Amino acid sequence: VTALPRTGGPEEAFTAFMRETQHRVAIALTAAFGPDAAAEATADAFTYAWEHWDRVSQMENPAGYVYRVGRSRVPHIRPSPVLPPPPSNPTPMIEPKLLPALRRLSPRQRAAVVLTEGYGHTPQEVADLLGIHPSSVRRHRDRALRKLRVRLGVSDA
Amino acid sequence: MPDLGIQLRWYYDSVVVLANPADVIAGRVRPPVGPEPEAAGRWWRRPVVVVVAAAALTLVLIGGIALLSILPSEEPAVTTTMAPTTTAAPPPSTTTTLPGTTTAISSTTTTSVASTIPAMPASLATTWQRVQEQSALENGWIAAVTEGGPGLVAVGGTGRPIDAGVWVSSDGAAWERISSDAFRGTEQRDGTDGDQQILDVVATSSGLVAVGVDEMVQQEVGHATVWLSPDGRTWSRLHLPHDDSVSPSNSALFGVVVGGPGLVAWGEDGNGPGIWASTDGRAWTLSTDPDLAPTGEEITLAEQEGLCTGLNLMDVTAGNGLLVAVGYRTVGTCEGMPGDTLGLSPLVWVSEDGLAWDRIPQDAITLPAPMPYSDWGFVMRGVTWTNTGFVAVGLGVWVSEDGRQWEALDATLYESTFSSGWAIGESAFVGDLDGRLMAALPPGDVLWASDDGGVGWYPSAEFDGGYLEVLEPSTPEAHATLTEVISTGQALVAVGSAVQYLGTDDPGNAWPCNRAEGWCRSDAAIWIGQWNDD
């Protein structure tokens, strides 16, 4: 749960909130729905948050709220690739089987494994963001890891 | 090769797009979009979408608990005629374990959903157990349930093409699927059967009355259809009269209530609301009240903008001698394509006889303060009678003592609760159960409860995860959809469907999942609930 700054004007507080939470929200939406849809949904959600900042700023878990708003926007956004190829330059060392393997995961499994394994967030932090129970986060992450191990042919994924 | 976490971070860092806070504050990013418009296509298929929609309420837990205690102690007269079932019903000896078991699993069913939602009072939580899976329930979905016949009667659909589905149970645990020629779809032009589904059922003193649609897909024709049964086992079918002048044979029934002259069935006829009334369930009269269509002024105003307007009837209830119907009006482009709905407003109609309807003036319905997804307006999707007044839910919660003046409740108390309320085109469930309101708005994933008349809501059960964690840890994905909850006086009975992910190889008798790859199957599902403070 993000602690909001209690000093300064609303623009300052919102900017701090967005800098603190946007990456997490964007990664969660990107993992679930792809970068194009997530970019629009994230922008929509934070726009909404700013337009209703008086109320959102008083919420206990504003980042989770913004994620829910963003998630609700996705059905209205045109379909886009969930896992497009990464930019070729610079070329990261990414296992060629990784993207096909990620494609086999459910959106929630992808979000759980990316946020926990990729970005080091705790299950509680991810649970606060996604609005689910920490045990559900662990379950989705564990299932995702099992699938990835099988698809990637490794034992220590 | 770097470890998996680093690879994930590399990939997502390379594709994620972030907005500049200054641009957001200055309004330089795209504005919020509106609610999803009504789906195009065969309009009478919407209930199917509701039933099989993936996201939703995954309640549930350990199957196999005997549920004999959920029904009233009086044995229905026809109980003895029920044939023994070969399904895997739990042994009667476990009947007495229900209270203790529900207590034991309460922690897995009542997790909070978002911290902005009012915390659930522990003493008011419900716990749920899924009735053990059994062959009679495979490959189907349940749209409604009522007490009647041998004990409980559930209705819905089965298979592909869709046949009407009826299940009966004397104890809530063992279910039998009823076979009848009345459940097969009408023959189409190529000789194959069309689709049928039953969407609601009520019990009357003379038997059961079920309603739904009989659809010839190839001809794009649908008939509003009624099924009648004296005992839940033998069924007959009849098509209701429709208005050929509007749209020949395009009609469907979504619900039926006891009220007015006896029975009132509602759905769509042509392109607008259709309401039929009956004294006996056999002879039905279609309401031709002009209040069920847009007014000339509404049509004219829309046409002046190059737009069209339409009315949508979503739910009907009876209480205090009055019938109350709710829905919403849309204004949008005349093609009706997704993304074209530009305005929404809640609607209420009242009637005493089911045939003459008064549409409540718009200024008699207050609107909530703006909330997420309300950019395009507000909708009512479900209504119920609570003995002290009517309550409607949708994108907003409204209360009315007389059905004619409606007050929107303070949105700050429920805007997160009903965040899926914007999803127009799907009916919501709302009901007064043992003095408490319960509601589920598809495609939400929470069953909500309120013990103060709809002012404050708390999550009675979260449907995500419990099923998988407890029952089928090896199943990759599963979802459940809740369609109705009733109270027998001794327990809550919830019905719907559970969707299972079957893998990437087509197993037959399945449909592509709402995901990139894979196949899914829907099974009819029943859950038994208890209030923890009972």
Interface residues (C-beta under 8 A of the other chain):
Chain A: V1 E11 F14 T15 M18 R19 Q22 H23 A26 I27 T30 A31 P35 A38 A39 E40 T42 A43 D44 F46 T47 Y48 W50 E51 H52 R55 M59 E60 N61 G64 Y65 R68 V69 S72 R73 P75 H76 I77 V82 P84 P86 P87 P92 M93 I94 E95 L98 L99 R103 R104 S106 P107 V113 V114 E117 G118 Y119 G120 D128 G131 I132 H133 S135 S136 R139 R143 L145 K147 L148 L152 D156 A157
Chain B: M1 P2 D3 L4 G5 I6 Q7 L8 R9 W10 Y11 Y12 S14 V15 V16 V17 L18 A19 P21 A22 V24 I25 G27 V29 R30 P31 P32 V33 G34 P35 E36 T111 V113 A114 S115 T116 G339 P370 P372 Y373 T412 S416 S419 S420 W422 E462 D464 G465 L468 E469 P476 E477 R515 A516 E517
